[in-house]
Amino acid sequence: MMEGTGRINYSLPGMNYQEMLKKDKKELAVEFEAILLKEVLKEAFKPMLESKSFDYRLYYDSFLENLSRKLAQAGGIGVAKFLLENMRDEKGR
């Protein structure tokens, strides 16, 4: 918030809606599954990381991000496949 003006500065995200629509649907589904897997894995590792240092937690965050991407690219738990099978085509609306 800028002082004295009462206005909030907001910058748009890097990828706008039009760019997102142009992306490959399979790529988006796999990316979504990777994010979902990372969040699940973070919760599973949370008790183990509670008493660890910031560096250690940062390392595990990076590890879990890469692990979740690899798992999703290898087929994951089927979320991406489910999304793709149930996604309506733009022309079919």
Protein Blocks (a to p, Z undefined) as FASTA:
>chain_A
ZZhklpacddddfbdfklmmmpcfklmmmmmmmmmmmmmmmmmmmmmmmmpcfklmmmmm
mmmmmmmmmmmmnnpnolmmmmmmmpccfklZZ
